Amino acid sequence: MPPALRRWILIWTPVVWLALELVKYPKNVPLSSGIVAIVKGFFGPTIGNFPPPYLLVAGLFVIGLGATLLLRRSASRAYPVTVLATGLALVAWGLVNGGLGSAGGFALSNRTGNFTWLCQTIVVVLAAACVWTWGAAHPERAELTVRNVRRTWRLYRASRQGMIGLWIIVAFVALALLAPFLANHALLSPDAQIGPAFQPPTLRYYHLMGTDDLGRSVLAEFIWSARISLVVGLLATFISSVLGAAIGVAAGYFGGWIGEIWMRVTDAFLVIPWLPLAMVLVAIFGHNYAIVIVIIGVTSWPGTARVVRADALRVRELPFVERAKAIGSRDTHIMSRHVLPNVFPLIFANTILVVAAAITAETELSFLGLGDPLNFSWGTMLHYAWQSGAATLPAWWYIIPPGVAIVLVVLAFTFMGTAFDEILDPRLRSREETAGYEAYSGQPMLAADVAVPLGDMASGFVLNEGAPRLPYGMEHEEQRREREPKP
């Protein structure tokens, strides 16, 4: 296993654990509660209390993946066994969150609620063990992954707008995760007045952004709104990217009448007016952010599908795909091991851009009153500011903060998406002129380099621009120069 991968596991495992702890940290434990109360909050009953159906579905999927790896009878059984253990832990976590069911009207949720943090910790540790055993079982693939990640990060750091976008997102993510410590959630209650209505900002902490029409702290609303806006944007983007990538790869690989059917379905979703659809679904299912996430995810995948299909049409004509067909590989194997890894850089760059569109869509729905009235988002703040007449007073402190936050987040994701597009797309050569590029490598990074670790390294070759490459991308620099097109 590469030493760098081992260090990454040891560093990122506690970071992921802490982030998950903060997502469900109790909202009634502010910094004024004291160190003891804050530490106890990390082991409270709300920690890890995620919806049981999602955990059960994820657990069953991971169990199926582990069983598939076991049936392949690979040289190392530690990796598939660890994957199976992780799936079983996810299922147990979901059962614990659901109260382990009820028998004879006797619910166990009250008894098991205090162990949700333990289930979450076990799953995080097992997930880290999966990466560890994978690296030990596939040292060459792990080494290539480490090399490609380092190269991508070096090229990304050379992009000024990419780094600006990254730091903006890091700041807002930190604001969302640290919300329980930065603002008391009780101040969002309708009767939590800290001063007169529409009081301008002052130097007192909760008055830094003034008050709203009910005398509540705009600062507290702004901090807690970051959570909803980012979560809705990320989850909706996940749904959109999964649907778009799956349909795009299938339509591009199969082509013919199958591809035409998928593209006509895509065209149908492209012409569906998403705003009337949102109004209908909200009227049926009520005002909640689960419906908002589904609406945005279901209506925003066609663009991703079209982009992925165009690249999949190119990849399916490459020689290594033809060789895979000639030796009798199944279509699902070719799509998952060859086509998807080679179009993944495009999917990744497009996904970051979709996040910006999803956050904008959530803001529009919330501004129109179609969001969740029980939770604050930046769009909800603008909705209440408009209803209360803050724009005519003018109470600028109630309108500008959420508006500026939305603009900054959308702009940051756009910057990041553009930077990744320049790095991962081999057709965009502008990255060769970025600062620090020549200092790191004499050759441009290829999209196939990033895609190789996701594919089946032992099953064939990975190509770039139609030229064959050695397995694992371990050719010398002279060979790389020879297959580069001559000016």
C-alpha positions in Angstrom: 0.0 0.0 0.0 1.3 3.5 -0.8 2.4 5.4 2.3 0.4 8.4 1.1 -2.8 6.4 1.0 -2.2 5.2 4.5 -1.7 8.8 5.7 -4.9 9.9 3.9 -6.9 7.3 5.7 -5.5 8.2 9.1 -6.2 11.9 8.4 -9.6 11.8 6.7 -11.2 9.2 8.9 -11.5 11.5 12.0 -12.4 14.4 9.7 -15.4 12.5 8.2 -16.4 11.3 11.7 -16.4 14.8 13.1 -18.4 16.1 10.1 -21.0 13.5 10.6 -21.1 14.2 14.3 -21.7 17.9 13.6 -24.5 17.3 11.1 -26.7 15.8 13.8 -25.2 17.6 16.8 -27.9 18.7 19.3 -29.3 22.2 18.6 -29.8 23.1 22.3 -26.1 22.9 23.4 -24.6 26.4 22.7 -21.0 27.3 23.7 -22.3 28.8 26.9 -23.3 25.4 28.1 -19.7 24.6 29.1 -17.1 22.1 28.0 -18.7 19.1 29.7 -22.1 19.6 28.0 -20.4 20.2 24.7 -18.4 16.9 24.9 -21.5 15.0 26.0 -23.3 16.4 23.0 -21.1 14.3 20.7 -22.6 11.2 22.2 -26.2 12.3 22.5 -29.3 10.5 21.1 -29.5 12.8 18.1 -26.0 11.9 16.8 -26.3 9.6 13.8 -30.1 9.7 13.8 -30.5 9.6 10.0 -33.6 8.2 8.3 -33.6 4.4 8.6 -34.9 3.7 5.1 -31.8 5.4 3.5 -29.4 3.5 5.8 -31.1 0.2 5.1 -31.0 0.7 1.3 -27.4 1.7 1.4 -26.6 -1.3 3.6 -28.2 -3.7 1.3 -26.4 -2.2 -1.7 -23.0 -2.5 0.1 -23.8 -6.1 1.1 -24.6 -6.9 -2.5 -21.3 -5.3 -3.6 -19.4 -7.3 -1.0 -21.1 -10.6 -2.0 -20.2 -9.9 -5.7 -16.5 -9.3 -4.7 -16.5 -12.6 -2.7 -17.9 -14.6 -5.6 -15.0 -13.4 -7.8 -12.6 -15.3 -5.6 -9.9 -12.7 -5.7 -6.5 -13.3 -4.1 -7.3 -11.2 -1.1 -10.5 -11.9 0.8 -9.9 -9.1 3.4 -11.3 -6.5 1.1 -14.7 -8.1 0.2 -15.1 -9.3 3.8 -14.6 -5.8 5.1 -17.2 -4.5 2.5 -19.7 -7.1 3.7 -19.1 -6.0 7.3 -19.7 -2.4 6.4 -23.0 -3.3 4.7 -24.1 -5.3 7.8 -23.1 -2.4 10.0 -25.2 0.0 7.9 -28.2 -2.3 8.1 -27.8 -2.6 11.9 -27.5 1.2 12.1 -30.8 1.6 10.2 -32.5 -0.9 12.5 -31.3 0.9 15.6 -32.5 4.2 14.2 -35.9 2.6 13.5 -36.1 1.3 17.0 -35.4 -2.3 15.9 -39.1 -2.6 15.1 -41.8 -3.3 17.6 -43.1 -6.6 18.8 -46.4 -6.8 20.5 -46.6 -3.0 20.7 -43.2 -2.7 22.5 -41.0 -0.2 20.8 -37.2 -0.3 21.5 -36.4 3.1 20.1 -36.0 4.7 23.5 -33.6 2.0 24.6 -31.5 2.0 21.4 -31.4 5.8 20.7 -28.3 6.4 22.8 -26.3 4.0 20.6 -26.8 5.7 17.3 -23.5 7.5 17.7 -21.7 4.2 18.2 -23.3 2.7 15.1 -22.1 5.8 13.1 -18.6 5.4 14.5 -18.4 1.7 13.6 -19.5 2.4 10.0 -16.9 5.2 9.6 -14.2 2.9 10.9 -15.2 0.0 8.7 -15.4 2.3 5.7 -11.8 3.4 6.4 -10.9 -0.3 6.7 -12.4 -0.9 3.3 -10.1 1.6 1.7 -7.2 0.2 3.7 -7.8 -3.4 2.6 -8.4 -2.3 -1.0 -5.1 -0.5 -1.1 -3.4 -3.6 0.3 -5.1 -5.9 -2.2 -4.4 -3.6 -5.2 -1.1 -1.8 -4.5 -0.5 -0.8 -8.2 -4.0 0.6 -8.6 -3.7 2.4 -5.2 -0.3 3.9 -6.3 -1.9 5.1 -9.5 -4.8 6.6 -7.6 -2.5 8.5 -5.3 -0.4 9.8 -8.2 -3.5 11.0 -10.1 -5.0 12.6 -7.1 -1.8 14.5 -6.4 -1.5 15.5 -10.0 -5.1 16.7 -10.2 -4.6 18.7 -6.9 -1.4 20.3 -8.2 -3.1 21.4 -11.4 -6.2 22.6 -9.5 -4.1 24.7 -7.2 -2.7 26.4 -10.2 -6.2 27.7 -11.1 -6.8 30.9 -9.3 -10.5 31.0 -9.8 -10.7 27.3 -8.7 -9.0 28.1 -5.4 -11.1 31.1 -4.8 -14.3 29.0 -5.3 -12.9 26.2 -3.0 -12.1 28.6 -0.1 -15.6 30.2 -0.4 -17.2 26.7 -0.2 -15.0 25.7 2.7 -16.1 28.8 4.6 -19.8 28.2 4.0 -19.5 24.5 4.8 -17.7 25.3 8.1 -20.5 27.9 8.8 -23.1 25.2 8.3 -21.4 22.5 10.4 -20.6 24.8 13.2 -24.0 26.3 13.4 -24.9 24.7 16.8 -21.9 26.6 18.3 -22.3 29.9 16.4 -26.0 30.5 17.0 -28.6 29.2 19.4 -31.3 27.5 17.4 -33.9 28.6 19.9 -33.5 32.2 18.5 -35.3 31.0 15.4 -38.6 30.5 17.3 -41.4 33.0 16.3 -41.4 34.4 19.8 -37.6 34.7 20.3 -37.4 38.5 20.1 -34.0 40.1 20.8 -35.1 43.6 20.0 -37.6 45.7 18.1 -38.7 44.8 14.6 -36.3 45.8 11.8 -33.6 47.1 14.1 -30.5 48.1 12.2 -27.2 46.2 12.8 -25.2 47.0 16.0 -22.0 45.7 17.5 -23.7 43.2 19.8 -23.2 39.6 18.5 -26.8 38.6 17.7 -27.5 42.1 16.4 -24.6 42.1 13.9 -27.1 41.7 11.1 -30.0 43.4 12.7 -33.5 42.0 13.4 -36.4 40.9 11.1 -40.0 41.9 11.2 -40.6 39.8 14.4 -37.5 41.1 16.2 -35.5 37.9 15.7 -31.8 37.8 15.0 -31.1 37.8 11.3 -27.6 36.5 12.1 -29.0 33.3 13.7 -31.4 32.8 10.7 -28.5 33.3 8.3 -26.2 30.8 10.0 -28.8 28.0 10.2 -30.1 28.7 6.7 -26.7 27.7 5.3 -27.4 24.1 6.3 -30.7 23.7 4.5 -29.5 25.5 1.3 -26.3 23.4 1.0 -27.9 20.1 1.9 -30.8 20.6 -0.6 -28.4 21.6 -3.3 -26.0 18.6 -2.7 -28.7 15.9 -2.4 -30.6 17.2 -5.4 -27.4 17.2 -7.4 -26.6 13.6 -6.3 -30.0 12.5 -7.6 -29.6 14.4 -10.8 -26.0 13.2 -11.4 -26.8 9.5 -10.8 -29.9 9.6 -13.1 -28.1 11.6 -15.8 -24.9 9.5 -15.7 -26.8 6.2 -15.8 -29.1 7.2 -18.7 -26.4 8.9 -20.6 -24.0 6.0 -20.4 -26.7 3.5 -21.4 -28.0 5.6 -24.3 -24.5 6.3 -25.6 -23.2 2.7 -25.3 -26.2 0.8 -26.7 -27.2 3.4 -29.3 -29.8 2.3 -31.8 -33.5 2.1 -30.8 -32.5 1.8 -27.1 -30.5 5.0 -27.2 -33.4 6.7 -29.1 -35.9 5.7 -26.4 -33.7 7.1 -23.6 -33.1 10.3 -25.5 -36.8 10.8 -26.2 -37.4 10.3 -22.5 -34.8 12.9 -21.9 -36.4 15.3 -24.3 -39.7 14.8 -22.5 -38.2 15.8 -19.2 -36.5 18.8 -20.8 -39.8 20.3 -21.9 -41.6 19.7 -18.5 -42.1 23.1 -16.8 -40.5 22.4 -13.5 -42.2 25.2 -11.6 -45.8 24.1 -12.2 -44.6 20.5 -11.4 -43.3 21.8 -8.1 -46.6 23.5 -7.3 -48.5 20.3 -8.0 -46.2 18.1 -6.0 -46.2 20.5 -3.1 -50.0 20.6 -3.2 -50.1 16.8 -3.0 -47.3 16.0 -0.6 -47.1 19.2 1.5 -44.4 21.7 2.1 -41.2 19.9 3.0 -37.6 19.9 1.7 -37.8 16.2 0.7 -40.2 17.1 -2.0 -38.0 20.1 -3.0 -35.0 17.8 -3.3 -36.9 15.3 -5.5 -38.3 18.0 -7.7 -34.9 19.6 -8.4 -33.2 16.2 -8.9 -35.9 14.8 -11.2 -36.0 17.9 -13.4 -32.3 18.7 -13.7 -30.8 15.4 -14.9 -31.6 15.7 -18.7 -28.7 18.1 -19.3 -26.2 15.7 -17.6 -27.6 12.8 -19.6 -27.1 14.6 -22.9 -23.5 15.6 -22.1 -22.6 12.1 -20.9 -24.2 10.4 -23.9 -22.1 12.5 -26.3 -18.9 11.4 -24.6 -20.1 7.7 -24.3 -20.6 7.6 -28.0 -16.9 8.5 -28.5 -15.7 6.0 -25.9 -17.6 3.1 -27.2 -15.8 3.3 -30.6 -12.3 3.1 -29.0 -10.4 -0.1 -29.7 -10.2 -1.3 -26.1 -14.0 -1.4 -25.9 -14.1 -3.4 -29.2 -11.6 -5.8 -27.7 -13.7 -6.2 -24.6 -16.7 -7.1 -26.8 -14.6 -9.5 -28.8 -13.5 -11.5 -25.7 -17.2 -11.8 -24.7 -17.4 -9.3 -21.9 -21.0 -8.5 -20.8 -22.5 -5.1 -21.6 -22.8 -4.3 -17.9 -19.2 -5.1 -17.4 -18.1 -2.9 -20.3 -20.2 0.0 -19.2 -19.1 -0.1 -15.6 -15.5 -1.0 -16.1 -14.6 0.8 -19.3 -17.1 3.4 -20.5 -18.1 4.9 -17.1 -14.5 5.4 -15.9 -13.6 7.2 -19.1 -16.5 9.6 -19.0 -16.3 10.1 -15.2 -14.1 13.2 -15.4 -16.8 14.9 -17.5 -19.5 13.7 -15.0 -17.5 15.1 -12.1 -16.9 18.5 -13.6 -20.6 18.7 -14.7 -21.8 17.7 -11.2 -20.1 20.6 -9.6 -21.8 23.0 -12.0 -25.2 21.3 -11.3 -24.8 22.1 -7.6 -24.9 25.8 -8.4 -28.1 25.3 -10.5 -29.7 23.2 -7.7 -29.1 25.9 -5.0 -30.5 28.5 -7.3 -33.6 26.3 -7.9 -34.1 25.8 -4.2 -33.9 29.6 -3.7 -36.6 30.2 -6.3 -39.0 27.6 -4.8 -38.5 28.9 -1.3 -38.8 32.5 -2.4 -42.2 31.6 -4.0 -43.3 30.0 -0.7 -42.9 26.4 -1.8 -40.2 25.6 0.7 -40.5 24.1 4.2 -42.0 26.7 6.5 -40.6 25.0 9.6 -37.0 25.4 8.5 -34.9 28.4 7.3 -33.0 28.6 4.1 -31.6 31.6 2.3 -34.5 31.5 -0.1 -37.0 31.3 2.8 -35.3 34.4 4.3 -35.8 36.3 1.1 -39.4 35.1 1.0 -40.1 36.4 4.5 -38.2 39.7 3.8 -40.4 40.3 0.7 -43.6 39.5 2.5 -42.8 41.8 5.4 -42.0 44.7 3.1 -38.3 44.9 4.0 -37.5 46.1 0.5 -39.7 49.2 0.8 -38.5 50.4 4.2 -35.7 49.7 3.2 -34.4 47.1 5.7 -31.3 46.2 3.7 -29.8 44.1 6.4 -32.6 41.5 6.0 -32.2 41.2 2.2 -28.5 41.6 1.4 -27.0 38.8 3.6 -29.0 35.9 2.1 -28.7 37.4 -1.4 -25.0 37.8 -1.2 -24.6 34.3 0.3 -26.5 32.7 -2.6 -24.5 34.7 -5.2 -21.2 33.7 -3.6 -22.0 30.0 -3.3 -23.3 29.8 -6.9 -20.3 31.7 -8.1 -17.9 29.5 -6.1 -19.3 26.2 -7.5 -19.2 27.7 -11.0 -15.5 28.6 -10.5 -14.8 25.1 -9.2 -16.6 23.4 -12.1 -14.8 25.5 -14.7 -11.4 24.7 -13.1 -12.1 21.0 -13.0 -13.4 21.0 -16.5 -10.1 22.5 -17.7 -8.1 20.0 -15.7 -10.0 16.8 -16.5 -11.0 17.4 -20.1 -8.1 16.6 -22.4 -9.6 18.8 -25.2 -9.2 21.9 -23.1 -5.5 22.8 -23.3 -5.6 26.1 -21.5 -4.5 24.4 -18.3 -1.0 23.9 -19.9 -0.5 27.7 -19.5 -1.5 27.8 -15.9 1.2 28.8 -13.3 3.0 25.9 -11.7 2.1 23.5 -14.5 5.5 23.2 -16.1 7.1 23.0 -12.6 5.2 19.8 -11.9 5.0 17.9 -15.2 6.3 18.1 -18.7 3.2 16.4 -20.1 -0.5 17.4 -19.8 -2.6 15.2 -17.6 -4.9 12.9 -19.5 -8.5 12.2 -18.7 -7.8 8.5 -18.9 -5.2 8.9 -16.1 -8.0 10.0 -13.7 -10.3 7.3 -15.0 -8.0 4.4 -14.7 -8.3 3.7 -11.0 -12.1 3.3 -11.4 -11.8 0.7 -14.2 -10.6 -2.9 -14.4 -6.9 -2.4 -14.5 -6.1 -6.1 -15.2 -8.7 -6.5 -18.1 -7.1 -4.3 -20.8 -5.6 -1.1 -21.8 -6.8 2.5 -21.4 -6.6 4.7 -24.4 -6.2 8.4 -25.0 -7.1 10.0 -28.4 -7.2 6.5 -29.9 -3.6 5.6 -28.9 -2.8 2.5 -26.8 -1.3 2.8 -23.4 0.4 0.4 -21.1 -1.6 -1.1 -18.2 -1.8 1.1 -15.1 -0.4 4.1 -17.0 3.2 3.2 -16.1 4.9 4.2 -19.4 7.9 6.4 -19.5 7.9 10.0 -20.3 9.6 9.3 -23.7 6.7 7.0 -24.6 4.2 9.7 -23.6 6.0 12.3 -25.8 6.0 9.9 -28.8 2.2 9.4 -28.8 1.5 13.1 -28.3 0.3 14.7 -31.6 3.1 16.6 -33.4 2.5 20.3 -34.2 
